[in-house]
Amino acid sequence: MKDLSVKISISPNLYTKNPESSELGKKIVCKSIEMINDLGFEKFTFKKLGASIGSNESSIYRYFESKHTLLVYLINWYWSWIEYKLVFLNNNLASPHVRLNNAIQLFTEPVEKDDNYLFINEFLLNKIIISESVKAYYTKDIDTENEKGFYKTYKRVVERVSDTILEINPSFKFPHMLISTVIEGAHHQKYFEKHIPSLTDVEDGENSIVQFYTDLVRKSIIT
């Protein structure tokens, strides 16, 4: 496996043993993405994962205490990767309008695999974010997990772009609501496009989701 040119930093609170510290850990993460995408989170189990990678179930528990914490880890990895891409896109760009447009496109455009990370398939991970990520948030333990910083990276991404909105319009009252709506709304529209198309206006060959949310943000913050 080649050396990574970019390191994604994940809070130690999200794992028992860092999966990037061993080939087995990387295999656990890689195969779990494939299996959650194929089976769905409900039908995915560590027993099935262990059988798939030729390891016992207990070895997976050495890295993650439950499949829920594994899902939260994957979500955090995704948003850390998105944050890196956002910073890279907007590096040395003075115009907040350009930086905001870049962010909206990043949140709404189709995701492609990034060859910098051979054990992570970002295309499949994005599909999991779209279809499964709410299952990490909508739990009875959400408040405790939030206090532990489980969703810190996602919140930091929203904060970055909210700050950009306030550069454009300092009096705008709802920057966090707007950006989280763009992100989650784009996920919903992509899901509807595949499964309930009558709930969306996405057209083949058109960047409908990008266009819709770019227009929505522009009209919302216009002064």
Summary of the structure (lengths in Angstrom):
residues: 223
radius of gyration: 18.3
end to end distance: 50.7
largest distance: 59.2
contacts: 614
relative contact order: 0.12
helix: 67%
strand: 0%
